[in-house]
Amino acid sequence: MNELKKLNEGGTPSERPFLLIYTNNDNVVNYEWLKTKEELLKVMEEVKGYGCEIHDSTLIASCRVEFP
């Protein structure tokens, strides 16, 4: 666990930490990376307006780490 913490300390902040996963009318799974919760909510309403089915939305992490 301490090793993971050390890796995260050297990570870079995520520019788009919010992930939205949905299926369009052709049953194709799509995903969007978003910057803010407000942007996430706006896009969710937009895709629902097109008849898409939302599967999940989440805040992925506060930083991303590149592994050697």
Secondary structure as GFF3:
##gff-version 3
##sequence-region A 1 68
A	DSSP	alpha_helix	2	9	.	.	.	ID=ss1
A	DSSP	beta_strand	12	13	.	.	.	ID=ss2
A	DSSP	beta_strand	18	23	.	.	.	ID=ss3
A	DSSP	beta_strand	29	34	.	.	.	ID=ss4
A	DSSP	alpha_helix	37	49	.	.	.	ID=ss5
A	DSSP	beta_strand	53	59	.	.	.	ID=ss6
A	DSSP	beta_strand	63	64	.	.	.	ID=ss7
###
